[in-house]
Amino acid sequence: MTARPLICENNNTMQTKTSLFSLTLALGIAVSAATITESAAKSTMTATKPAAQVAHGKALVGGNGCANCHGAKLAGRKGFAPSLLQTGVLKEYNAATFARVMNTGETNDGGYVHKPMPVYHLKNADGTAIYAYLKTLK
C-alpha cells in the first residue's frame, strides 16, 4: 500500500500560499510600525503639553505682575503677600483649587483673598497653567 499525501498541492497552490503568507507578514509589520509611530507621537504630545502649560503659566505670572506683590522670586513679602512657592501657600492647593482662587477669590477655608490681591476671573486652563508653573519653582 502506497502512502497518499494528506494534502495534494500543485506548484500554483504553493505559490499562492507563499504569497498570502508574505502579504500577511508584511501587513503585520506595517501595522506594528504604525502602532509604534503613533505611540511615540502620543508620548511626545504628552511630554510637550506640560512644557507648553508651564510656559503659558510663566507668561501669565509675568504678564499679571505677580512679582510686584509676591517678590521677584515669588517667595512672598512678610505681612503683605504670601510665598507662592511649594513651601508657601501653594502647598495648600491642587491645580483645581488654585484655579478656583484665581477665578473667584475663594480660598480653601471658605474665605476670600485679601486686598490688594485681585480676583482675575481667569479661565480654568489659565489658572492651572499658573499652578503648573509655580510647582516648578524651588
N, C-alpha and C positions, 0 to 999 in steps of 0.2 A: 504494500500500500504506500502510495506516494503522499507526502505531506503537502497539503494545499496551503497557499498563503492565506492568512485571515483577511487581508486587505489586498485587493487587486488594484494596483495603480499603474498607470502608464506614465510616460515622461511628462506629458502635458499637465496631468493632475499634480505631479510633484512640483513642477514649476509654479503652478497656481498657488499651491500651499506655501511654498517658499516665499513667493511674492506677498501673500497675505500676512505671513509671519513678519516679514521685513517691514511691511506697511504698519502693522500693529506696533512693532517695536519702535519705529520712527515716530509714530503718533504719541506713544507713551513718553518718549524722551522729550518731544516738543511740549507736551502738557506739563511735564515735570519742570522744564526750563521756564515755562511761562509762570508757573506757580512760584518758583524761586524768585523770579524777577519781580512779581507782584508783591511777594513777601518783603523783599528788600526795599521796594518803593514805599510800602506802608511803614516799615521801620524808619526810613529816612524822614517821612512825613511826621511820624510821631516824635522823632528827635528834634525836628525843626520847629514844630508847633510850640513847645515850651520855650525855646530860644526866642521865637518871634513874640510870644506873650510877654516874656521878661523884658525884651527890648521895648515893647509898647508900654509896659508899666513904667520903665525908666523914663521914657519920653513924657508920660503923663505926670510923673513926680516932678520932673524938671520944669515942665510947662505950667504947672499949677502952683509953683512957688513953695512947695512943702518945706524946703530948706530955710525959707525966711523965718519960720517959727520953730521948726524942729532941729535946726542947725545944719551946717554944711554936710555933716556925715549922718544926719538924721538920728543922732544919738540923744536928741532932746535938749531942752533947756529947763533946768530945775525951777520948779514953781511956775512955769509958763506953759511948756509943751512937752508931752511925754516922748520918750525914745520910741522910734518906730522900728528898732532892731528886734531881732528874735528874742533877745533877753529883756526887752521892754514890753510895752503894751501889746505888741504883735502876738506874743505867746498866748494871749487870752482869746485869740480869734482863729478861725479857719477861713478859707477863701470865701465861703458864702456869707459868714457873719461879718467879715471885714467889708465885703461889698455892700452889705446892708448898712453898715455905719456910714460908708461913703455916700450912699444913696439917700438915706433917711436921717442920719444923725443919731439913730437909736443904738445905744451901747448894749453889751451883753447883760448888764444888770438892770435893764429896762429904763435907764436914764437916757440923757442925751449929751452929745458932745458939748463942751463949754466954749463960750466965746473966747477968743476970736475965731475958733475953728468953724469954717463954713460947712454947710451941707452942699455937696457938689452935684447931687442928682445925676450921677454917672450911670451909664448902662452897666449891668451886672458884669459884662465881659471886661469893661474898663476897670471896675473895682477889683476883680480877680486878677487882672494883669498887674495892677499896682501891688497887690498882695504877693504875687509870684516874684516880682522884682524885689520887694522888701525882704522876702525869705532868702534871697541870695546874699544879702548884706551881712557882714560879721560885726 
